[in-house]
Amino acid sequence: MSAMQNSNEFPQPGPEALAQSEQLRALIADEIRRAGGWIGFDHFMALALFAPGLGYYSGGAHKFGPDGDFVTAPEISPLFGKALARQAAQIMALSSPQLLEVGAGSGVLACDLLRALEESGQLPERYAILELSGELRARQEEMLRREVPHLADRVVWLDGLPESFSGCVIANEVLDVMPVQLVVWRAEGIFERGVVLEAAGGVEGFGWQERPAQGRLLAAAQTLPVELPEEGEYASEICLPARAWVAEWAGRLAAGALILIDYGYPQAEYYLPNRSQGTVQCYYRHRAHTDLLHWPGLNDITSFVDFTALADAAHEAGLRIEGYTTQARFLTDCGLLELLTAVGPTDEAPYVRAARAALRLIAPHEMGELFKVLIIGRGLDAASLCGLASGDHSGAL
C-alpha cells in the first residue's frame, strides 16, 4: 500500500469510531484473559483486522483511496488492471476461462479487469471473488452494478477456497495483512512477543511480553538468515498463515496460476542487519506508524511479504514457480507503456494525469521496485508468461 506520508501525529477519530475501537479493545482484553493473560501478536492482529463487525476489514470505515487510510495500485490508475488483464488472459487461455480475485477491496480492480478482458474478447466465464468481509462484499457488488452493470452477473462471491479450480487467481495486496508472529532473536534463545493487559494510571491497556518460541514458529525461525548484533537483539516477524495458504492451493489448483502481488523481499534482503526492528506497521489516514496496539480496529496492520518463504512453501507442496519479478518489470512486460500511449495525445491533460499515475506504479522510488510479483502454477505449457518477458528473477529467492 502506498502511504502518502509518514507521521506519528494522528488526526483524531470521531466519537463513533472511538466507540467501535473501545468495543474491540474490550473483546481483545477478554480473549487475553481467557488465554491465561497472554496472546501472540498474530491473535491480536487477526482480531484487530477481522473480528466480525469490529475489525478493520469487517467494520464500516472507509479504507481505500484518497479518503481512506491507504491507496492501492488499482485506485492509482486503471492502467494497472488493464496491464494485469493481459497476464490473466494468457493464463486463462492456457488453463480454463475462470478468474478468481482474492480480497477484492473496493471492487475497482474487478471492474478494470472485466472491462479490459471484454475489450480484448477474453472475458472469463465466471469472475469469483473470495471476500470474507460482508461489508466489503456489499461495496464491491454496488461498484460492479454501477460501473459494469452488464457484466455484474458474471461475478460470484465465495466464502472460502474452492475445492478445485482451474484458471487464474489474483491476490493483490492480500498476503501483507495475514497475521504474523513477532519473533525476537537473542544470544540466549528465540522468543515470541505477545500481548498482555497492563494498567497505566489506573487505565487498563495493552502491553508486550515475550515467551520462548515453540513448535512450528521456532522451527521456522531457526532456518532464517538472521545475524545477531554484537550486543542486543534482532526483532522481526514470521507469517506462517501465508505459507500455509499458498501450500493449500496445491490440493485445489488443477491447472492455472496464482499471481501474487505485494510489497516484500526475498529472505536475503528481508532479514538484513538494518531491519532489526522488523517490518510490521500500521496505516491510519495515510500515515504510517509503528504503534501496533493503538486504536485496534481503526488501523490497517501490515507486514512485508517474505517471498522466499512463499516460493518454498509452493514448491514443497508440488506447485511450480513460474516466475518472480518486480512490479515495474511485470507491468511493463504486460504493456503498461503501450496502454499509456492509447490514453490520448501526450500534450493533453488526460495523458499527463495518466502518465503521472503510471509513474507511481513503476518508478523505483514509488511502487515499482518495492512491490514484487510471484507467479506459481500448475499445468501451464507456455514457454514464458507475458509478464515475465524481460526475465524470471526467481534465482534471487
N, C-alpha and C positions, 0 to 999 in steps of 0.2 A: 504494500500500500504506500502511496506517495504522501508523505506528510508535508503540509505547506510551511510549517515552521516548527522549531524545537523550543519548548519553553516549559518551565515548571510553574509558571504563573497561570492558574486555571481561571477561566471565566466561571462564575458561579452558576450551578444548575438551578432550575426553578424548583418551587416547593413540591410539585408533583413528582419530578424526577428524584429529588432527595427522599421523598417518602417511599418511592419504589426501591431505591437503594437501601434504605433502612430495613425494609421488609426482607430483602435478600440478605443483608448483613445478619439479621436475626435467624434466618434459615440456615446460613452457613455456621453461625455460632452453635445452633442446635446439633448440626452434623458433627462439629468438633467435640461437643460434649458426649454424643452417642459413641463416638470413636475412641473415647477414653482420654480426650484432651489434646489430640494431635491428628492432623490430616496432612497428607502430602500436598504439595502445591498443585499437582495435576488434578486432585479432587477439588481444590479451591477454584482453579481455573475453569474446570468443567461447569461448576455451579455458577460462577460469575458470568459465563458466556451463555449457558444453555439451560439454566433452571427454568422450568415451564412458567411462562408469564412474567418472569422477573429478570432472567438473564439478559445479557446484552443483545444476543441474537434472537431471543424469544420474546423480548419485551416490545414496546411500541415506539421506541425512539428512532428518529430518522438517522440513518447510519452512513449512507453512500452519497457521494457527490459533494459539491461546494458547501451545501447547507448541513452536511452531516459531520462525521468525525474523520473521514479519510476519503481519498479518491482512488479508485481502481482504474486499470487501463481502459476498460470499456467506457467509463464515464469521461475519460480524457479525450477519446476520439473514436468514431465509428470505424476508422481505418483498422483498428486493432481486430475487430470482429471480421471485417472483410478479408483481411490477410489470413487470419486463423481459419476462415471458412475454406480456403484453398487446401490447407492441410487436412482438414476434416473430410472434405470431399474425396480426396485421394484415398484416405484410409477407408472410408465407406465403400468406395469403388473396389477396393481390394478385399473387402470382407462382407459387409451387409449394410444396406441403407438405413441404419439406425444411429441416432445420436443421443448421447446421454450427458447432460451437464450436471456436475456435482456442485451444490451450493451456488445457486444462480443469482444471489444477491438481489439487486434491484430489478432484474429482468432485462436490463439493457443489452447484455451480450446475447441473450437468446433472440431478441428482436433483430439485432445486427446480423447474427449468423443466419437466421431464417431468410432475411431479405437477400443477403449475398448468395445463399445457396439457391434461392428461387431465381435470381437473375442469371445464374450460370446453368440453370436447368438441372440442378443436383440436389433437390430437396430430399430430406430423409422421409421415409415412410412414417416414422414416428420420432418426435423430439421429446425425450423423457428428461425430467428434472428431479434430481434427488435433493429434497429440501426438508429438513427436519423442523424448521420454524413455520408454524401455521400462519403467523403474522407476515412473514416474508412471502410465503406461498400466495397469500391474498394480494400482496403488492405486485408480485410477478404476473399473476393472472390479469390483474387490472391493466398493467402496462401492455401485455400482449394483446388484450382485447382492444386497447386504444390504438396501439401503433401498427399492429399487423393483424387486424381482425379476420381477414380471410385465411390466415394460417394458424390462428389460435387453436383450432380444433385438432391440429396435429400434436399438440402438446399435452402430455400427461405428467402427473406428479407421482413420485414413488416415495414410500415410507422407509425403504431400506434397499440394500444392494439387490439387484435381480439375481435369481437363481442361475440363470445362464444369459449371456449377452454376446452378440456379435455386432461389431460396428465401431464407432469412435466415441471415446469417453473424454470429456474435457473437464479438468479441475483447475480453475484459475483462482489463485489465492484462497485455497481451501486448507492446505496442509499446515499453513502457518498458524492456524487457530486451533489445531488439535492439541489437547492438553499435554504439557511437558512436565517432567520431573526435574527439580533443581538438584544439582549434584555439586558437591564440594570435595576437591582432592586436597589432602594434606599429607604430610610425611607419615602421620600416624594412621592413615587409612582414608577410605572413601565414605562420604556421608551424604544422606539425603536431607535437604532442607524443607521443612514443612511449616504449617501454620498452626498457631496456638492462640488461645484467648489470654489477654493480659489487661490489667487495669492501669490506667494512667489518669491521675487527677480525679479518681472516682468514676471514670467512664470506662466501660468495657470496650476493648478494641482488639485488633489482630496484631500478632507479633510472630517472630520467626523462632524456630527451634530445630535442631538437627538430630538425626539418628543415624546409626551405621547403615549404609546401603545394604540391601539384601537381594537375593533372588536374581531375576532377570535384569533388574537395574544394575546390580553390582557386576554381573557378568558382562553387560554391555559397556559399562564404564571402564572396566579393566582392559578392553580392547582399543580404547580411543588413544590417539597420539597426543596425550596431554603431558606437557613438561612442567613439573613443579618449579616455581621460582625458588631461589636460594632461601628466601625467608617468606613465610606467609602461605597462601593458599591459591588454588585455581578454582573458580566457580563457573559453571556453565549449565547446560540443560540437555536432556535426552528425551526424545519423543518416541516412546515405544508404540503408541497407538498408530502413528503414521506408518511405521514399519509393518505392523500387523495389517493395516488397511490395504497397503499395496500388495502384500502377500496373499490376502484374501481373494484378490482378483484372479489368482492362478486357478482357483477352482470354479470360477464363474465366466471367465473370458474364453469363449470358444474360438473366436477369430477377431482380429482387430487390434486396436491400440488405445492406450491411455496417454493423453497429452497433459502433463503436469507442469504448471507454470506458477512460479513463486519466487520470492527473494530468498537467497540462501547461498551456500558454498559447498564445495567438496570438503571432506574431512580435513585434508591437509591445510585448508585455509580456515575452516570453522574453528579449530582449536589452536590457533596461533597464540603465542605468549601475550600479545597485546589485546587479546579478547578474554582476559582473565576474569571478567565480570559477566560473561555470557551475553546473550542477545535478546533476552525477553524484555519487551517494553509494552507500554500502553499507548493508545491514541484516544485523545479526547478533544473534539472540536479542532482538529488539525494540529494539535500539539502532541508531540511525542514526549513521554516521561517514563520514569522507572519506579514510580511509587505503586508497586503492583497490588497492594492491598487497599488502595484508596478508592472510595466510592464504588464498591462492587456493583456490577450491572450497568454502570454508566460509561465504562471504559472498554474499548476493544483491547484484548490482551493477545499479543502475538509473539512468535519467536521465528528466527530464521530457520530455514529448512536444511537439514543435513542430507544432501543429495547422494552422497556415498552410501549412507545407511539405507536409503530407499532403493538404490540400484542393487545393493547386496541382497536386500530382502526379496526383491523381484526375481533376481537371478536364482537365489536359493529355492524359491517356490516354483521355479520352472518357467518363468516368463523370460522373454528375450529383451535385452536392452537395445532398442532400435537406434537411439542416439541421445546425445546431450549437448546443449549449446547455450549461448546467451540469448536473451530475448531480442537483442538488437540483430544478431545474425539470423535468428529464426524468422522474425518479421520481414527482414529484408529479403531473405530467400523466398518467402511466401508472396513477394511482390508488393510490399508496402509502398515503395517509392513509385512504382508504376501506377498503383492505385491513387497515389497523391497527385500525379500529373493529370489524372482524369477529373480532378475536382473543378478545374477551370483555368483560365489564364493566370499566369504567375504574377501579374501585376495588379490583380484584383483582390479585394478583401477576403472572400471565401477561401482562396488559395493560401493567403498569408496566415489566416487563422488555422487552417488545416495543417500547414507546414509547421507551425509552432507546436501544435499538439503532437504531431508525428515525431518531432524532435524530443519531446518528453518521453516518448515510448522507446526511442533507440539511442539517445545520447548517452555516452559513458557516465557522465556526471548526474544523469537522471535515472531512468529505469533500465536503460539498455544493457549495462553490464551487471548490475546488482541482481536483476531478475534472470532466472535460468529456466530452461525448458528441458525436461526429461521425458522421453517417449519410450514406453515399454509396451510390448505387444506379443502377439502370437499369430502365426499363420499368414503373415504378410510376405508376399513373394517379390515385392518391389526391390530393385537393386538399391534404390535410395529413396527416401521421402523428400518431398519438395522443400520442406522446412529445414532440411539438413544438407541442402545443395552445396553450401560452402564448406562443409566438413562436419564430421562427427567428432566431438571432443570428449567422448566418454573415457578416453585414456586418462583424463585429468581426475576421474573419480577414483 
